[in-house]
């Protein structure tokens, strides 16, 4: 889970989005494969919260929001 605090600067929020991770519980087949390939039979694995494609999608949404609202800011 990513937590954004009231006093976070914009760059801090971006860093949290880019470096955030999530814990995924593996099923029995995934655990078996991990045990063979990585010599690790734990039930959980840590992954990036967002893929590069998802980060790009976030950028696109923010760009659209910015473009739609920048006119009102200039007045």
Number of C-alpha atoms within 10 A of each C-alpha: 9 12 10 14 9 6 7 11 11 10 9 13 14 14 11 16 18 16 11 15 15 14 13 11 13 15 10 11 9 14 19 17 13 17 13 11 10 10 10 12 16 12 15 14 12 10 12 13 18 16 11 11 9 12 15 12 12 14 12 12 12 12 12 11 11 12 10 10 11 10 9 7 7 6 5
